[in-house]
Amino acid sequence: MTATLAPSTHAAARSGKLPAPLSPGRARRGRKGLLLVALTGVALGAALGAGPGMSARAWAGADAAGIAQPGGDDTLALASTTPIVTGDLTQPRHASQTADPATRNLAAVPQRGGLLFSAPFGGSDHTVFDGNFLVVAAGGGFTPQYDGAKKLSLTPGIGLIGRLGPFNFSSRGAGLAIDIIPDRASAGHQRKVTFALGPVIKYDANRSGKVDNPQVAALGRLRPWFEAGVTGAIAVHKLITPYDSLSFGSDIRWDITGRMKGQIISPSVSYFTPVGKGTVASVSAFGDIVDDTYARYNYTITPLQAAASGLPAYQAHGGLRSYGAQLIVAHDLNNNLKDGGFSVVAGLSYARLTGSAAATPITSLVGTANQWTFGAGIAYAF
């Protein structure tokens, strides 16, 4: 579901049998629809963040719910690019019970923090995430209408995460990220550290949809754009429990449409952990750094726009655009993450605009730098 370095990327670790989202995408602007829907279901398995078992499912769910990535047209993508790597939920406690060495674990997922879980999952070693698999999620959420908006809008969304042959992939808001590093567990050994790297493409938009504030509407609409780049992450497994993981990741993307012409870097850090046989949680922190071109396109107010809107003219500059955190929780409806099927996902994301994104009159005079996103959805894994 993500092909971004999550910052919402997915440097997912692989070491187990449950796939985790590639990497958390961070609070990226995923544009309200798609971004929301991918909420935590798959998002928990996804950046945000981004994972497998819970990971894959949660990540897709979060993406669908719009919490996985902040910002964007009416949506502050909460999912950070940093992928969070999830542990192998199916990994037995003894090396002699190790899963097939060919099995790959998509553990990188963008999530932040989680509860402790110490009991083994137990049951069959086989999971729906062995080999090729797909998790599809749909949902909706409340997200800001545009960067700096006070008003939230309800938007639908969809998300997905999966594996096809040696490649792991996941939606990144309204985009896609692919992990091309074939990390695999070796017989009798689960890797402590895993890596993720690959291409990412993402649709982004700001003030291109509904704008209720009359002064901001008078500035005119911005044309949406596509960003392409690279996402990567590193994940460390088995920190506190046999199944948790901590991941660090980032995306770097450039506009490829010639409209916005800017660059954005989205780093993130995520912690993923199961909190029961059928429930997983992820906590993440993320940020976005933009160049001058990106900032001018989204936050500058020209003298002509000032005359039309009544807002003062403003010249924007690059730098740290936002930082924030998100929480995603996913629960399998039959209380067994290993067998696929349906699960529900919910998430909450907060991003604080800073720099020119906060100083522009769009935010400082008629908006707010505090950007909240709430979402929920349902995911299906097979």
N, C-alpha and C positions, 0 to 999 in steps of 0.2 A: 504494500500500500504506500510505501514511501520510497522515494528514490532520492531523498534529500539527506544531507548530512544532518540530519535532524537537528539540530543543532543542535522536530518534531523530527533527524535522520534515523537511520537505524544501523547503528554499528552493532548490530545485535550479536550477541555472543552465541556461539552454537555449542552446546555441549549437552545434549540430553535429547529427549525425544520430543518434547513439546516445543513448537515453534514460537518464537517471540517476535514482536514487531521489529523491523529493522532498526529504526532509530526514531527517537522522538522528534518530532519536528518541532519545533518549539512554538512559541506563540507566534505562529506565522499567520499571515493573513490568509486564510484559506478561503475564502469567499464563502460567504454565508451559506450557501446550501450544502455543498458537499462536505465542507469541513465539519459542520455540526453533526451530520449524521454519523460520521465515523466514530463517534464517541468512545466510550470505553470498551465496549464489547470487544471489538477487534482492537481497539486502541489499547486497551489494557494489555492486550497482547500487542497493542500498538498504542513518532517519534514517535506527544506527546509524544507519546509519546509517544511510537513509536511502537508486538512480541508473540510468542507461541502459546501453548495451552491457554493460560489466561491471557497471556501475552498476545497471541495472535488474535484471539477473540476480542479481548478488551481493546486492543489497539484499533481494530476495525470499528468497534462500537464507538470508541471515543471519537474517531475521525468522523463517523456518521453523525455523532451528536454535536460535532463542531467544537468539542473541547480540545481536541487534539492539536489544533493550531490556531493561534490568535492572529488577530489583525485581518486585514483584507477587507474586501467590500462588505461592509456591514458585519464583519466578523473579525474578532481579534483572535487569531488562531492561538489557542492555548498550547497546543502541542508543541513541545520544543523539539528542536532538531536532534537534540541529544537522544540517542537511542538508549533504552535501558535494557540491559541484558538480563534475561530471566534464567533462573536455574532450571535444571532438568527435573520437572515435577514427577517424572516417572522413574528417575534414577534410583535403584535400590541402594540400601545402606552398605552392602558388601560388594567389593570389587568383583567377586565371582559371579555376581548377578548382573553385571554390566550389560547394557543393551548392545544390539548389533553395532559394530564399529562403523558401519556404513550409514547409520542413522545420523541425520544432521539436526542440530537444534538451533532454530531461529530464535535465539534468546534475546537479541537486542531489542529493547523496547523503550520508548520514551515514557517513563512514568516517574513519579516522584514519591519516594518514601512508602512505607507500608508497615503493617503490623507483623509481629513475629509469629512464625509458624514452625513448630518443632516436630510435630508428629509426621511419620512417613505416610505417603499416599497409599501404598499397598496395592494389591490387586495385580492384574495382568500387566506384563511389560509392554504389551502392544497398545499403541494409541493411534487415533485418527490422524495424528500429525507425523506418522512415519511415512517417508516417501513423499509423493505429491499430495498436496491438500489445498483447500481453499476455505477462507472464512469470509462471509459476506454479511454486512451489517447495514441497517437502515434505522433512521431515527430523526430527531430534530432537537433544536435548542434555541435559547434566547441569546443573541449576540448584538454588539453595538452596530448601529446602522453604517458607521464609517469610523475611521480613526478619530478618536476624541469625542465621539457622540455620547450624549447622555441617554438617549433613548435606545432600548433594545428592541429587536425585531425577532419574531419567531420564524425560523427557517428550517426546511427539511434538508436531509443529507444522506449520503450513502458512503460506505467505505469497504475496503477489502484488503486481505493480506493472504499470502500463500507461498507455495513453492512449486516450481516446475523444473524438474530435472535438478541441475546443480545451482539454480538461481532462486533466491528468495526475493519476494517483491511485496510492496504494500502501498496503499494509497496514502497520499500526503495532502490532506485537505483536498482541493481540486487538483490533484496531481498524482504522480507515481514515482516511487523510489525503488531501486533494484540493488541488491547486494550481490556482488560478483565474486566474493571471496569464499571458496568452498571449504570452510572450516569443518572438520569432522572429528567426532570423538574416536579415540583409538581404543582397542579392546582392553577392558579392565581399567580404563582411565578416562576421567572426564576433565577436559581442559579447564584450568583455573582462569585463564585469560583468553578471550576470543576477540576477533576483529571483524569489522564490517567496512566495506568500501564499495561505492558504485555511483552511477549517474542518478540525477534527480531532475524532474521537470514539474513545474507547478504553475497553475493559473492564479493570478492575483488581481485584485481590484480594490479600489478605494474611491468612495463617492461616485460610483458608477451606477448605483441602484437608487432605491428610495431614500430621500433626504427630507425629513419633516421640518427641520429648522429652516425658516425662510431666508435668513442671511447666508447660511452655508449653501443653500440651494442656488442662491443668486451668483455664487462663484462659478457655477457651471459644473457639468459632470466631467469626470476624468475617464479616459479610455482605459479599459482593462488591458492587461499584458500577460505574457508568458515568461516565466523564468526557468532557466536551465543551468545545471551546474553539477557539483560533486558533493556527496555526503559520505561521512565516515564516522566510525566510532570504535571505542575499545570498551570491553566489559570484563568485570571481575566477578566471579561466581563464588558461592558458598562463603559469604562473609560472616553471617550470624547463624544462619540455618543452612541445611543441605540444599535448599532450593532458591535462595534469594540471589540477587545480583545488583551490582552498581555499575552504571555505564556513563561514559563521557563521550559526547559526540558533537559534531558541528556540520552545518551545510554552508556552502558558499554558492550563491546563485547570481546570474546576470540576466537582465532583460534581453530577450531575443526577438522582440517585435519591433524595436526601434521607437517605441512610444515613450516609455519611462526612461529607458537607457541607463538605469542605475544598477547598483550592486548591493546585495544584502548578505551578511554573515550571521548565522543563527546557531550559537553554541548552546549546549544544554547538558544537564547532569540529571540522571534518573535512578531511582531505587525501586526495584520490583520484588514482591514477595507474595507467596500464597498465604492465605489466612485461614485455610481450611481445605478440605478435599475438593470443594466446588467453588471456592471464592479466591479471587486474587485482587491485589491492590497495588497501585503505583503512585509514587510522589515524585514530582520533577520541578526543577528550577530552570529557567531559560532566559534568553536575552536576544536582542536583535541589534546589529550594528549596520548602519547604512552609510553610503557615500553622499557627497553633496548633490549629485544628480538625482538620486532617489529622493532625498529630502526636499529639494526644490520642486520636484514634480508633485509631491503629495501635500506639502505644507506651506509653500510660498503663496503670498497674496500680492498680486501685481497692483499698481495704481488704478488700472482700469477695473479690476475686480473689486478693489476697495470702494471705488465710486459707485459700483452697482450694488454692493452688499451692505455698505455702511460700516464694514469692519476695517480696521486700519491696515495699511500695507505692511507686508512682512517678508523678509528675505530669510529663507531657511538654510541651514547648513547640516552637513553630515555628522555622524557620531553615534552614540548609544541612543537607539530609538525607543526601546522599551525593555523591561525586565519583569519577571513574574514567576508564578508557581501554579501548579495544577495537581489535582487529586483525581484519580480514576479508580473505580471499583467495578468488578465484573463478577457475576454469579451464574454458574451453570444450573439450568432449571432441573436437571436430575441429580445435581450435587456431585457430578463426576466430570472433571475437566478433560479426562483422557479419551472419552468416547465420542466427542463431537456433539452434534445436535445444537439445541437452542440455549442461549444464555442472554441475560439482561445486563446492560451496562449503564452506568451513570457517572457524570463527572462535573467538576467545578474548576474553573480557571480564573485567575486574576492576573492582569498585566498592568503595570504602571508605566505610562508614557513619560518620556523624559527628553531632554534636549529640545530640538526644534519641534518635535512631535507634540511636546507639552507646551512650548512657548508660543506656538502659532496661535493667533486669535481664534482660530477654529476650535481650539481646545481651551485656551486660557480664558477667553471671554464668553463664549456661548456653548462650551462643552465641558468635559471633565477628563483629567488624566487617569482616572481610575476606571479601568475597563474590565467588566465582569462577563463571563460566559457560563451558562448553565445548559446541560444537555443530558439526554438519555436516549437509549435505543435498544434494539434487539439484534442479536447476531446468530448466525447459523454456520457451524463448522462441519466439513465433510471431506 
